[in-house]
Amino acid sequence: MRELAIKFASVWVLSSFAISPIAANVIISPLVDVAPETDPLFVPSEKGIRVEVKDERPHRDFIGGALFGGEKGVFLGYATPSEDDLEGYVRRAADTAVRTMGMKSGDDYLLEIVIRAFRIDMYRLSGFSPMNCMAYGILETRLAASNGEVLRTDDVRVAFYDRTVPVNSMKEVAREALSRIYSLATWQATVATLRAQFQPSPDALSIEAALEHLGPEHNAIPARLTIFWLGLAGQDNEAVTRDLLAILRTSEHQRMHQAAAQALGMLEVAEARDDIVSILAGTEGYGGWDIEDNEQVWHLLHALALLGEKDLADHIPDSLVKKKYVVEDLITFHTTGQPPEPSAAEVEKAEKAHVKLVKKRRKISGEPSP
């Protein structure tokens, strides 16, 4: 099923929610800018960073899509109003990361982000359940001085799991889950390169303030974004390690303890490994973890991979039966470094959806049909 290389778009989606066999549909929706609810987490700097983005995926049409109803189902593709919109979105997300690092926009350095590959796989169990989004991407970064000298290049591999329950419109999948995924991927790539080059000092007071906003009374989505940033900025901070371990072990809120697992993996907190292994083994006394839930097992295995675990398959719980390919794809990504590949049916149906997308974009832009 996953034997063909990506031939059309680099973002594909698979869904188990069957619908009637109708023509391929295309949903056009802009991505919505995402901002962390934190002050800059690093000591302020006068360094000015200019960001440029290149989308070099094999084809740039879809930011997401879904094959509803199995191999004989309907491809549902997500696209932005213009082909170049993803580049602009990633550039703005990188600017947000630069500011959160205490730096500013300017021409001292050029940060170029190249989107090499990005696949988002999805499934939905019914018309009233969440659209689950599993993302795997490769972003290449290049940092150059104002004189053009290339200071460093990095290949940043990212993996994320997000979900949205569309209520009023299927466009909400793009405006919420897909927007967060592309933002987090960009933040991670931006911080990885700028931190490796400049080694900025984390701002202890700002980090302390961020930790105070992680209580159970706060909205879980912005709290999840804060936890992610603590995973980027909280290296060797005892308070961050303590609080994230507490969330991992005791939080009843799924988004928060999943985010804590990923952040602890990003921070390479070795102490978290035994806890994660115990949770996957079904040991009681660990908050609200459910090891029959693909999303939760995915986050635990991802955290183990970030902590250096190689034998991830050995830790898949026996209780995980439904949609087991979700975690198997994650293991494939960590093993090969490449996003999982789409099926022949996905490729064929996405190519047909491309024709409809071209017509819709022409209509939006006012361009006459050929």
JORANOR-V871947 format. One record per helix or strand. SS is the DSSP state (a for helix, b for strand). FROM is the first residue (numbers start at 1). TO is the last residue. If there is no record, write none. Layout:
ss = <SS;SS>
from = <FROM;FROM>
to = <TO;TO>
This chain:
ss = <b;b;b;b;b;a;b;a;b;b;b;b;a;b;a;a;a;a;a;a;a;a;a>
from = <14;25;42;48;64;70;74;85;104;109;131;150;172;202;204;220;238;254;272;294;312;325;344>
to = <14;28;42;55;68;72;79;100;105;123;145;164;198;202;211;233;250;266;280;306;315;336;365>
